[in-house]
Amino acid sequence: MNELVERLVKEAALTPEQAQQAIATIAGFVKEKFPMLGGAVDQIFSAGNKD
């Protein structure tokens, strides 16, 4: 996930905090609209938090 944060900082001119919030918002949206993907979304976005 760090790579995604870095890319958002660079390409969207967000602060790291804004990038992390954007990612959390997107993850929540996907889980809400596609509940069957909830576990996969959690795994994808939590993987980067182990660094």
Secondary structure, 3 states (H helix, E strand, C coil): CHHHHHHHHHHCCCCHHHHHHHHHHHHHHHHHHCHHHHHHHHHHHHHHHHC
